[in-house]
Amino acid sequence: MTPWLIPSQNNSLEEDEVHIWLAHLTVSPPRIKQYYPLLSNEEKERSERFVHFIHRKRFIASHSFMRTALATYLPCNAEDLIFKKAEKGKPVLVSQKPSESLHFNLSHSHNLALLAISKNKAVGIDVEYMDRKNEWKKIIQRFFTPEEQQALFSLPEDQQQQAFFKVWTRKEAHMKVIGEGLYLSPTQFTVSVPPEQPAFIHYTNKKTDRHWQMQDIVFQEMFKDYCGCLSVEDGFSGLKQFVFP
């Protein structure tokens, strides 16, 4: 199991390495006031659109966390980072120097946020809070492929709900690593189902020569109600995990 570490102010990221950062989004109002100035005008406007303060607070906390973490790899301040959206909406970091370019992906659910960072490989990450009510069986029937449904419903009944969340994070991580997001239907590709190790299996309507390496994220005991998955294009050889202070 990869340990969770305390990050330094200046982090070193190797060519074939991925870093995962974890942040708890339950923060005090004074810290929210401290985080708010780090956001861009566009991010501030987005935060104001939330009706409920809890959702606004989580947005501010997660985006300031993302900026602060990314800035530890770059010679600039968190508030100076500039982002733009790729063709299908995936955020990318604008950098004037190719040597400072980073691939990253942010995900948050309930009170937890995860950020994946790579130097030269596309990354996708997803986290899901499992202790919530949803019609997971109907979601499986609507959004999972026949192969996934058969494998999942073959599991003992008391294992199916947790397996559903793990499969969902695998599918979300894949959609995010390729930059498709909502443009790719979850029914158009198949991933492995627990207890199998996480893996992209195949597309349902096309072939591909591309390769992605997936890994489930093992959380600390205090976050046992969450599950997550990382996907990296062309794979990786090193992984470090950090807890945002």
DRENPA-3360 file (N, C-alpha, C; in nm, 2 decimals, always signed):
BEGIN
1 = MTPWLIPS = +0.08/-0.12/+0.00/+0.00/+0.00/+0.00/+0.09/+0.12/+0.00 ~ +0.06/+0.22/-0.09/+0.14/+0.34/-0.10/+0.11/+0.43/+0.02 ~ +0.21/+0.47/+0.09/+0.18/+0.56/+0.21/+0.14/+0.70/+0.17 ~ +0.07/+0.76/+0.27/+0.03/+0.90/+0.25/+0.13/+0.99/+0.32 ~ +0.19/+1.09/+0.25/+0.30/+1.16/+0.30/+0.26/+1.31/+0.32 ~ +0.34/+1.38/+0.39/+0.33/+1.53/+0.41/+0.41/+1.59/+0.30 ~ +0.35/+1.68/+0.22/+0.43/+1.74/+0.11/+0.52/+1.84/+0.15 ~ +0.62/+1.87/+0.06/+0.71/+1.98/+0.09/+0.67/+2.11/+0.01;
9 = QNNSLEED = +0.74/+2.22/+0.03/+0.71/+2.34/-0.04/+0.75/+2.34/-0.19 ~ +0.85/+2.26/-0.22/+0.90/+2.24/-0.35/+0.91/+2.09/-0.39 ~ +0.81/+2.05/-0.46/+0.81/+1.90/-0.49/+0.87/+1.87/-0.62 ~ +0.94/+1.75/-0.62/+1.01/+1.71/-0.74/+0.92/+1.59/-0.80 ~ +0.89/+1.61/-0.93/+0.81/+1.51/-1.00/+0.89/+1.44/-1.12 ~ +0.92/+1.31/-1.11/+0.99/+1.24/-1.21/+0.91/+1.22/-1.34 ~ +0.98/+1.19/-1.44/+0.92/+1.18/-1.58/+0.81/+1.07/-1.58 ~ +0.83/+0.96/-1.51/+0.74/+0.85/-1.52/+0.67/+0.83/-1.39;
17 = EVHIWLAH = +0.64/+0.94/-1.32/+0.58/+0.93/-1.19/+0.45/+1.01/-1.18 ~ +0.36/+0.97/-1.09/+0.24/+1.03/-1.07/+0.23/+1.07/-0.92 ~ +0.18/+1.19/-0.89/+0.15/+1.23/-0.76/+0.00/+1.24/-0.74 ~ -0.05/+1.19/-0.62/-0.19/+1.21/-0.59/-0.19/+1.29/-0.46 ~ -0.27/+1.40/-0.46/-0.29/+1.48/-0.34/-0.43/+1.46/-0.29 ~ -0.45/+1.46/-0.16/-0.58/+1.44/-0.09/-0.60/+1.56/+0.00 ~ -0.73/+1.62/-0.01/-0.76/+1.73/+0.08/-0.90/+1.71/+0.13 ~ -0.91/+1.74/+0.26/-1.04/+1.74/+0.33/-1.11/+1.87/+0.31;
25 = LTVSPPRI = -1.23/+1.87/+0.27/-1.30/+2.00/+0.23/-1.38/+2.06/+0.34 ~ -1.38/+2.00/+0.46/-1.44/+2.06/+0.58/-1.35/+2.16/+0.64 ~ -1.36/+2.29/+0.60/-1.27/+2.39/+0.65/-1.35/+2.50/+0.72 ~ -1.29/+2.58/+0.80/-1.36/+2.68/+0.88/-1.38/+2.80/+0.79 ~ -1.48/+2.89/+0.82/-1.50/+3.01/+0.75/-1.38/+3.10/+0.74 ~ -1.30/+3.12/+0.84/-1.18/+3.20/+0.83/-1.08/+3.15/+0.72 ~ -1.07/+3.01/+0.71/-0.99/+2.96/+0.60/-1.05/+2.98/+0.46 ~ -1.18/+2.97/+0.46/-1.24/+3.00/+0.33/-1.21/+3.14/+0.28;
33 = KQYYPLLS = -1.21/+3.24/+0.38/-1.18/+3.38/+0.35/-1.03/+3.38/+0.30 ~ -0.95/+3.30/+0.36/-0.81/+3.30/+0.32/-0.79/+3.24/+0.18 ~ -0.87/+3.14/+0.15/-0.86/+3.07/+0.02/-0.92/+3.15/-0.10 ~ -1.03/+3.22/-0.07/-1.10/+3.29/-0.18/-1.02/+3.37/-0.27 ~ -0.92/+3.46/-0.22/-0.84/+3.54/-0.31/-0.75/+3.46/-0.40 ~ -0.73/+3.33/-0.38/-0.65/+3.25/-0.47/-0.72/+3.22/-0.60 ~ -0.85/+3.23/-0.60/-0.93/+3.19/-0.72/-0.92/+3.30/-0.83 ~ -0.94/+3.26/-0.95/-0.95/+3.36/-1.06/-1.09/+3.42/-1.05;
41 = NEEKERSE = -1.11/+3.53/-1.13/-1.24/+3.59/-1.14/-1.35/+3.49/-1.19 ~ -1.31/+3.41/-1.28/-1.41/+3.31/-1.33/-1.45/+3.21/-1.23 ~ -1.35/+3.16/-1.15/-1.38/+3.07/-1.04/-1.46/+3.14/-0.93 ~ -1.44/+3.26/-0.90/-1.52/+3.33/-0.80/-1.66/+3.34/-0.85 ~ -1.68/+3.37/-0.97/-1.82/+3.38/-1.03/-1.89/+3.25/-1.02 ~ -1.82/+3.14/-1.05/-1.88/+3.01/-1.04/-1.92/+2.98/-0.90 ~ -1.83/+3.02/-0.80/-1.86/+2.99/-0.66/-1.99/+3.06/-0.62 ~ -2.01/+3.18/-0.67/-2.13/+3.26/-0.63/-2.26/+3.20/-0.68;
49 = RFVHFIHR = -2.25/+3.11/-0.78/-2.37/+3.05/-0.84/-2.44/+2.94/-0.75 ~ -2.36/+2.89/-0.65/-2.41/+2.79/-0.57/-2.52/+2.84/-0.47 ~ -2.63/+2.78/-0.46/-2.74/+2.82/-0.38/-2.70/+2.80/-0.23 ~ -2.65/+2.68/-0.20/-2.62/+2.64/-0.06/-2.47/+2.67/-0.03 ~ -2.45/+2.73/+0.09/-2.32/+2.77/+0.13/-2.22/+2.65/+0.13 ~ -2.27/+2.53/+0.17/-2.18/+2.41/+0.19/-2.12/+2.38/+0.05 ~ -2.20/+2.39/-0.06/-2.15/+2.36/-0.19/-2.05/+2.47/-0.24 ~ -2.08/+2.59/-0.20/-1.99/+2.70/-0.24/-1.86/+2.68/-0.16;
57 = KRFIASHS = -1.87/+2.65/-0.04/-1.75/+2.63/+0.04/-1.66/+2.52/-0.01 ~ -1.72/+2.41/-0.05/-1.65/+2.29/-0.10/-1.58/+2.33/-0.24 ~ -1.65/+2.41/-0.32/-1.59/+2.45/-0.45/-1.47/+2.54/-0.42 ~ -1.48/+2.64/-0.33/-1.37/+2.73/-0.30/-1.25/+2.65/-0.24 ~ -1.28/+2.56/-0.15/-1.17/+2.48/-0.09/-1.10/+2.39/-0.19 ~ -1.18/+2.32/-0.28/-1.12/+2.23/-0.37/-1.04/+2.30/-0.48 ~ -1.08/+2.41/-0.52/-1.01/+2.48/-0.63/-0.89/+2.56/-0.57 ~ -0.90/+2.61/-0.45/-0.78/+2.67/-0.39/-0.67/+2.56/-0.36;
65 = FMRTALAT = -0.72/+2.44/-0.32/-0.63/+2.33/-0.29/-0.56/+2.29/-0.42 ~ -0.63/+2.28/-0.53/-0.57/+2.25/-0.66/-0.46/+2.35/-0.70 ~ -0.49/+2.47/-0.68/-0.40/+2.58/-0.72/-0.27/+2.57/-0.63 ~ -0.29/+2.56/-0.50/-0.18/+2.55/-0.41/-0.09/+2.43/-0.43 ~ -0.15/+2.32/-0.46/-0.07/+2.20/-0.48/+0.01/+2.21/-0.61 ~ -0.06/+2.26/-0.72/+0.01/+2.27/-0.85/+0.13/+2.37/-0.83 ~ +0.11/+2.48/-0.76/+0.21/+2.58/-0.74/+0.34/+2.53/-0.68 ~ +0.33/+2.42/-0.60/+0.45/+2.37/-0.53/+0.55/+2.31/-0.64;
73 = YLPCNAED = +0.50/+2.28/-0.76/+0.59/+2.23/-0.86/+0.64/+2.33/-0.96 ~ +0.59/+2.46/-0.94/+0.62/+2.56/-1.04/+0.67/+2.69/-0.97 ~ +0.75/+2.77/-1.05/+0.80/+2.89/-0.99/+0.70/+3.01/-0.99 ~ +0.59/+2.98/-0.93/+0.49/+3.09/-0.93/+0.39/+3.07/-0.82 ~ +0.31/+3.17/-0.79/+0.22/+3.16/-0.68/+0.08/+3.10/-0.73 ~ +0.01/+3.04/-0.63/-0.11/+2.97/-0.66/-0.21/+3.06/-0.73 ~ -0.22/+3.19/-0.69/-0.32/+3.28/-0.75/-0.28/+3.33/-0.89 ~ -0.16/+3.30/-0.93/-0.11/+3.34/-1.07/-0.13/+3.23/-1.17;
81 = LIFKKAEK = -0.17/+3.12/-1.13/-0.19/+3.01/-1.23/-0.31/+3.04/-1.32 ~ -0.29/+3.01/-1.45/-0.39/+3.04/-1.55/-0.44/+2.91/-1.61 ~ -0.57/+2.88/-1.62/-0.62/+2.76/-1.68/-0.71/+2.80/-1.80 ~ -0.71/+2.70/-1.89/-0.81/+2.71/-2.00/-0.87/+2.57/-2.02 ~ -0.98/+2.57/-2.10/-1.04/+2.44/-2.12/-1.01/+2.38/-2.26 ~ -0.98/+2.25/-2.26/-0.95/+2.19/-2.38/-1.08/+2.18/-2.47 ~ -1.07/+2.12/-2.58/-1.18/+2.11/-2.68/-1.31/+2.06/-2.61 ~ -1.30/+1.96/-2.53/-1.42/+1.90/-2.47/-1.43/+1.93/-2.32;
89 = GKPVLVSQ = -1.37/+2.04/-2.28/-1.39/+2.09/-2.15/-1.30/+2.05/-2.04 ~ -1.20/+1.97/-2.06/-1.10/+1.93/-1.95/-1.01/+2.05/-1.93 ~ -1.00/+2.09/-1.80/-0.91/+2.20/-1.77/-0.76/+2.17/-1.80 ~ -0.69/+2.26/-1.85/-0.54/+2.24/-1.87/-0.47/+2.37/-1.82 ~ -0.35/+2.35/-1.78/-0.27/+2.46/-1.72/-0.20/+2.53/-1.84 ~ -0.21/+2.66/-1.84/-0.14/+2.75/-1.94/-0.01/+2.78/-1.88 ~ +0.10/+2.75/-1.96/+0.23/+2.78/-1.92/+0.31/+2.83/-2.04 ~ +0.40/+2.93/-2.01/+0.48/+2.98/-2.12/+0.60/+2.90/-2.15;
97 = KPSESLHF = +0.64/+2.81/-2.06/+0.75/+2.73/-2.07/+0.71/+2.58/-2.08 ~ +0.75/+2.51/-2.18/+0.71/+2.36/-2.19/+0.76/+2.28/-2.07 ~ +0.88/+2.32/-2.02/+0.93/+2.25/-1.90/+0.85/+2.26/-1.78 ~ +0.76/+2.36/-1.78/+0.67/+2.38/-1.66/+0.53/+2.33/-1.68 ~ +0.51/+2.26/-1.79/+0.38/+2.21/-1.82/+0.35/+2.08/-1.73 ~ +0.23/+2.08/-1.68/+0.19/+1.97/-1.60/+0.05/+1.92/-1.64 ~ +0.03/+1.79/-1.64/-0.10/+1.73/-1.66/-0.16/+1.71/-1.52 ~ -0.29/+1.74/-1.51/-0.35/+1.72/-1.38/-0.50/+1.69/-1.39;
105 = NLSHSHNL = -0.56/+1.64/-1.29/-0.70/+1.62/-1.29/-0.76/+1.62/-1.15 ~ -0.87/+1.69/-1.13/-0.93/+1.71/-0.99/-1.06/+1.64/-0.99 ~ -1.09/+1.58/-0.87/-1.22/+1.52/-0.85/-1.25/+1.54/-0.70 ~ -1.38/+1.56/-0.67/-1.42/+1.58/-0.53/-1.56/+1.52/-0.51 ~ -1.58/+1.46/-0.40/-1.71/+1.40/-0.36/-1.73/+1.42/-0.21 ~ -1.85/+1.48/-0.18/-1.88/+1.50/-0.04/-1.77/+1.59/+0.02 ~ -1.70/+1.54/+0.12/-1.60/+1.63/+0.19/-1.45/+1.60/+0.15 ~ -1.43/+1.53/+0.04/-1.30/+1.49/+0.00/-1.27/+1.53/-0.14;
113 = ALLAISKN = -1.14/+1.57/-0.16/-1.10/+1.60/-0.30/-0.97/+1.53/-0.33 ~ -0.95/+1.48/-0.45/-0.83/+1.42/-0.50/-0.78/+1.49/-0.62 ~ -0.64/+1.51/-0.62/-0.58/+1.57/-0.74/-0.47/+1.48/-0.79 ~ -0.47/+1.45/-0.92/-0.36/+1.37/-0.98/-0.27/+1.46/-1.06 ~ -0.14/+1.45/-1.05/-0.05/+1.53/-1.12/+0.06/+1.45/-1.19 ~ +0.09/+1.48/-1.32/+0.19/+1.41/-1.39/+0.27/+1.51/-1.48 ~ +0.39/+1.48/-1.51/+0.47/+1.57/-1.58/+0.44/+1.56/-1.73 ~ +0.42/+1.44/-1.79/+0.41/+1.43/-1.93/+0.31/+1.33/-1.98;
121 = KAVGIDVE = +0.22/+1.29/-1.89/+0.12/+1.19/-1.93/-0.02/+1.23/-1.88 ~ -0.12/+1.21/-1.96/-0.26/+1.24/-1.93/-0.30/+1.16/-1.81 ~ -0.37/+1.22/-1.71/-0.42/+1.15/-1.59/-0.57/+1.18/-1.58 ~ -0.63/+1.08/-1.52/-0.77/+1.09/-1.48/-0.79/+1.03/-1.34 ~ -0.87/+1.10/-1.26/-0.89/+1.05/-1.12/-1.03/+1.07/-1.08 ~ -1.09/+0.98/-1.00/-1.22/+1.00/-0.95/-1.23/+0.95/-0.81 ~ -1.31/+1.02/-0.73/-1.34/+0.98/-0.59/-1.49/+0.98/-0.57 ~ -1.54/+0.88/-0.50/-1.69/+0.87/-0.47/-1.71/+0.84/-0.33;
129 = YMDRKNEW = -1.81/+0.91/-0.27/-1.85/+0.89/-0.13/-1.96/+0.78/-0.13 ~ -1.93/+0.67/-0.07/-2.01/+0.55/-0.08/-2.13/+0.55/+0.02 ~ -2.12/+0.63/+0.13/-2.22/+0.63/+0.23/-2.33/+0.72/+0.20 ~ -2.40/+0.70/+0.09/-2.51/+0.79/+0.05/-2.61/+0.70/-0.03 ~ -2.73/+0.75/-0.02/-2.84/+0.68/-0.09/-2.85/+0.71/-0.24 ~ -2.86/+0.61/-0.32/-2.88/+0.62/-0.46/-2.94/+0.49/-0.51 ~ -3.00/+0.50/-0.62/-3.06/+0.38/-0.68/-2.95/+0.31/-0.77 ~ -2.86/+0.25/-0.70/-2.74/+0.20/-0.77/-2.77/+0.08/-0.86;
137 = KKIIQRFF = -2.87/+0.00/-0.83/-2.90/-0.11/-0.92/-2.96/-0.06/-1.05 ~ -3.04/+0.05/-1.04/-3.09/+0.11/-1.17/-2.98/+0.18/-1.25 ~ -2.88/+0.24/-1.18/-2.77/+0.30/-1.25/-2.69/+0.19/-1.32 ~ -2.67/+0.08/-1.25/-2.59/-0.03/-1.32/-2.67/-0.07/-1.45 ~ -2.80/-0.09/-1.44/-2.87/-0.14/-1.55/-2.88/-0.04/-1.67 ~ -2.86/+0.09/-1.63/-2.87/+0.19/-1.74/-2.73/+0.23/-1.79 ~ -2.63/+0.23/-1.71/-2.50/+0.29/-1.76/-2.39/+0.19/-1.76 ~ -2.41/+0.06/-1.72/-2.30/-0.04/-1.73/-2.32/-0.13/-1.85;
145 = TPEEQQAL = -2.21/-0.18/-1.90/-2.22/-0.27/-2.02/-2.27/-0.41/-1.97 ~ -2.32/-0.49/-2.06/-2.37/-0.62/-2.03/-2.26/-0.70/-1.95 ~ -2.14/-0.69/-2.00/-2.03/-0.77/-1.93/-2.01/-0.72/-1.79 ~ -2.02/-0.59/-1.76/-2.00/-0.54/-1.63/-2.12/-0.58/-1.54 ~ -2.24/-0.57/-1.60/-2.36/-0.61/-1.52/-2.35/-0.76/-1.48 ~ -2.32/-0.84/-1.57/-2.31/-0.98/-1.54/-2.21/-1.01/-1.43 ~ -2.09/-0.95/-1.44/-1.99/-0.97/-1.34/-2.03/-0.92/-1.21 ~ -2.09/-0.80/-1.21/-2.13/-0.74/-1.08/-2.24/-0.81/-1.01;
153 = FSLPEDQQ = -2.35/-0.85/-1.09/-2.46/-0.92/-1.02/-2.43/-1.06/-0.99 ~ -2.31/-1.11/-1.04/-2.27/-1.25/-1.00/-2.20/-1.25/-0.86 ~ -2.17/-1.13/-0.81/-2.11/-1.12/-0.68/-2.21/-1.15/-0.57 ~ -2.17/-1.19/-0.45/-2.26/-1.20/-0.34/-2.33/-1.07/-0.32 ~ -2.46/-1.07/-0.28/-2.54/-0.95/-0.28/-2.48/-0.84/-0.18 ~ -2.42/-0.89/-0.07/-2.37/-0.79/+0.02/-2.24/-0.72/-0.03 ~ -2.19/-0.76/-0.14/-2.07/-0.70/-0.20/-2.10/-0.61/-0.32 ~ -2.22/-0.62/-0.37/-2.25/-0.56/-0.50/-2.25/-0.40/-0.49;
161 = QQAFFKVW = -2.30/-0.34/-0.38/-2.31/-0.20/-0.38/-2.17/-0.14/-0.37 ~ -2.08/-0.19/-0.29/-1.94/-0.14/-0.29/-1.87/-0.16/-0.43 ~ -1.90/-0.28/-0.49/-1.84/-0.30/-0.62/-1.89/-0.20/-0.72 ~ -2.02/-0.17/-0.71/-2.07/-0.06/-0.80/-2.00/+0.07/-0.79 ~ -1.97/+0.11/-0.67/-1.89/+0.24/-0.66/-1.75/+0.23/-0.72 ~ -1.69/+0.11/-0.70/-1.55/+0.10/-0.75/-1.55/+0.09/-0.90 ~ -1.65/+0.03/-0.96/-1.66/+0.02/-1.11/-1.69/+0.17/-1.16 ~ -1.77/+0.24/-1.09/-1.81/+0.37/-1.13/-1.68/+0.46/-1.13;
169 = TRKEAHMK = -1.60/+0.45/-1.03/-1.48/+0.53/-1.03/-1.38/+0.49/-1.14 ~ -1.38/+0.37/-1.17/-1.29/+0.32/-1.28/-1.34/+0.38/-1.42 ~ -1.47/+0.38/-1.43/-1.53/+0.44/-1.56/-1.51/+0.59/-1.56 ~ -1.53/+0.66/-1.45/-1.51/+0.80/-1.45/-1.36/+0.84/-1.47 ~ -1.27/+0.76/-1.41/-1.13/+0.79/-1.43/-1.09/+0.77/-1.58 ~ -1.15/+0.67/-1.65/-1.12/+0.66/-1.79/-1.17/+0.77/-1.87 ~ -1.30/+0.81/-1.85/-1.36/+0.92/-1.92/-1.28/+1.05/-1.90 ~ -1.22/+1.06/-1.79/-1.14/+1.19/-1.76/-1.00/+1.18/-1.81;
177 = VIGEGLYL = -0.94/+1.06/-1.81/-0.80/+1.06/-1.86/-0.80/+1.08/-2.02 ~ -0.90/+1.04/-2.09/-0.90/+1.07/-2.23/-0.96/+1.20/-2.27 ~ -1.01/+1.28/-2.17/-1.06/+1.41/-2.19/-1.20/+1.42/-2.25 ~ -1.27/+1.31/-2.24/-1.40/+1.30/-2.30/-1.51/+1.35/-2.21 ~ -1.50/+1.31/-2.08/-1.60/+1.35/-1.98/-1.74/+1.30/-2.03 ~ -1.84/+1.39/-2.03/-1.97/+1.36/-2.06/-1.99/+1.33/-2.21 ~ -1.89/+1.35/-2.29/-1.90/+1.32/-2.43/-1.89/+1.18/-2.46 ~ -1.84/+1.10/-2.37/-1.83/+0.95/-2.39/-1.93/+0.88/-2.29;
185 = SPTQFTVS = -2.02/+0.80/-2.35/-2.12/+0.74/-2.26/-2.05/+0.62/-2.19 ~ -2.09/+0.60/-2.06/-2.03/+0.49/-1.99/-2.06/+0.35/-2.05 ~ -2.17/+0.35/-2.13/-2.20/+0.22/-2.19/-2.11/+0.19/-2.31 ~ -2.03/+0.28/-2.35/-1.95/+0.26/-2.47/-1.81/+0.19/-2.44 ~ -1.78/+0.16/-2.32/-1.66/+0.09/-2.29/-1.68/+0.01/-2.16 ~ -1.59/-0.10/-2.15/-1.60/-0.19/-2.04/-1.47/-0.18/-1.95 ~ -1.49/-0.18/-1.82/-1.38/-0.19/-1.73/-1.39/-0.32/-1.64 ~ -1.29/-0.35/-1.57/-1.29/-0.47/-1.48/-1.39/-0.44/-1.36;
193 = VPPEQPAF = -1.43/-0.55/-1.31/-1.52/-0.55/-1.19/-1.45/-0.62/-1.07 ~ -1.45/-0.56/-0.95/-1.39/-0.62/-0.84/-1.45/-0.76/-0.82 ~ -1.37/-0.86/-0.77/-1.24/-0.85/-0.72/-1.12/-0.84/-0.82 ~ -1.15/-0.83/-0.94/-1.05/-0.81/-1.04/-0.98/-0.67/-1.02 ~ -0.85/-0.67/-1.05/-0.77/-0.55/-1.04/-0.83/-0.45/-1.15 ~ -0.82/-0.32/-1.12/-0.87/-0.22/-1.21/-0.81/-0.22/-1.34 ~ -0.88/-0.21/-1.45/-0.83/-0.22/-1.58/-0.93/-0.17/-1.68 ~ -0.89/-0.10/-1.79/-0.97/-0.08/-1.91/-0.97/-0.21/-1.99;
201 = IHYTNKKT = -1.09/-0.26/-2.03/-1.10/-0.38/-2.10/-1.11/-0.35/-2.25 ~ -1.21/-0.28/-2.30/-1.23/-0.25/-2.44/-1.34/-0.16/-2.46 ~ -1.34/-0.10/-2.58/-1.46/-0.02/-2.62/-1.56/-0.11/-2.69 ~ -1.69/-0.08/-2.68/-1.79/-0.17/-2.73/-1.81/-0.15/-2.88 ~ -1.76/-0.04/-2.94/-1.79/-0.01/-3.08/-1.67/+0.03/-3.16 ~ -1.55/+0.01/-3.11/-1.43/+0.04/-3.18/-1.31/-0.02/-3.12 ~ -1.20/-0.03/-3.19/-1.07/-0.08/-3.14/-0.98/+0.03/-3.11 ~ -0.88/+0.01/-3.02/-0.78/+0.11/-2.99/-0.65/+0.05/-2.96;
209 = DRHWQMQD = -0.54/+0.12/-3.00/-0.41/+0.07/-2.97/-0.35/+0.14/-2.84 ~ -0.43/+0.24/-2.79/-0.39/+0.31/-2.67/-0.39/+0.23/-2.55 ~ -0.31/+0.26/-2.45/-0.30/+0.19/-2.33/-0.31/+0.28/-2.21 ~ -0.39/+0.23/-2.11/-0.40/+0.31/-1.98/-0.38/+0.21/-1.86 ~ -0.31/+0.26/-1.77/-0.29/+0.19/-1.64/-0.38/+0.24/-1.53 ~ -0.45/+0.16/-1.47/-0.54/+0.20/-1.36/-0.49/+0.15/-1.23 ~ -0.53/+0.22/-1.12/-0.50/+0.17/-0.99/-0.60/+0.23/-0.89 ~ -0.66/+0.14/-0.81/-0.75/+0.18/-0.71/-0.67/+0.25/-0.60;
217 = IVFQEMFK = -0.74/+0.35/-0.54/-0.67/+0.43/-0.43/-0.72/+0.37/-0.30 ~ -0.62/+0.34/-0.21/-0.64/+0.29/-0.08/-0.63/+0.41/+0.02 ~ -0.74/+0.44/+0.08/-0.75/+0.55/+0.17/-0.72/+0.51/+0.32 ~ -0.69/+0.62/+0.40/-0.67/+0.60/+0.54/-0.80/+0.55/+0.60 ~ -0.80/+0.50/+0.72/-0.91/+0.44/+0.79/-1.02/+0.55/+0.80 ~ -0.98/+0.67/+0.83/-1.08/+0.78/+0.85/-1.16/+0.81/+0.72 ~ -1.11/+0.77/+0.61/-1.18/+0.79/+0.48/-1.23/+0.66/+0.42 ~ -1.27/+0.56/+0.51/-1.31/+0.43/+0.46/-1.44/+0.43/+0.38;
225 = DYCGCLSV = -1.52/+0.54/+0.39/-1.64/+0.55/+0.32/-1.63/+0.61/+0.18 ~ -1.50/+0.62/+0.14/-1.47/+0.67/+0.00/-1.40/+0.56/-0.08 ~ -1.42/+0.57/-0.21/-1.33/+0.49/-0.30/-1.29/+0.57/-0.41 ~ -1.18/+0.54/-0.47/-1.12/+0.62/-0.58/-1.04/+0.54/-0.68 ~ -1.02/+0.59/-0.79/-0.94/+0.52/-0.90/-0.86/+0.63/-0.98 ~ -0.74/+0.59/-1.01/-0.65/+0.67/-1.10/-0.63/+0.59/-1.23 ~ -0.63/+0.67/-1.34/-0.59/+0.62/-1.47/-0.49/+0.70/-1.54 ~ -0.38/+0.64/-1.59/-0.27/+0.71/-1.65/-0.25/+0.66/-1.79;
233 = EDGFSGLK = -0.24/+0.75/-1.89/-0.21/+0.71/-2.03/-0.07/+0.65/-2.04 ~ -0.05/+0.54/-2.10/+0.08/+0.47/-2.12/+0.14/+0.42/-1.99 ~ +0.07/+0.43/-1.88/+0.12/+0.37/-1.76/+0.22/+0.46/-1.68 ~ +0.26/+0.41/-1.56/+0.36/+0.49/-1.48/+0.43/+0.39/-1.40 ~ +0.55/+0.43/-1.35/+0.63/+0.34/-1.27/+0.65/+0.38/-1.12 ~ +0.61/+0.51/-1.09/+0.62/+0.55/-0.96/+0.50/+0.63/-0.92 ~ +0.46/+0.62/-0.79/+0.34/+0.68/-0.73/+0.37/+0.73/-0.59 ~ +0.34/+0.86/-0.57/+0.35/+0.92/-0.44/+0.22/+0.98/-0.40;
241 = QFVFP = +0.18/+0.97/-0.28/+0.05/+1.02/-0.23/+0.08/+1.12/-0.11 ~ +0.01/+1.24/-0.12/+0.03/+1.34/-0.02/-0.10/+1.38/+0.04 ~ -0.10/+1.42/+0.16/-0.21/+1.48/+0.23/-0.19/+1.63/+0.24 ~ -0.29/+1.70/+0.19/-0.28/+1.85/+0.19/-0.29/+1.90/+0.33 ~ -0.20/+1.98/+0.38/-0.21/+2.03/+0.52/-0.32/+2.12/+0.55;
% end
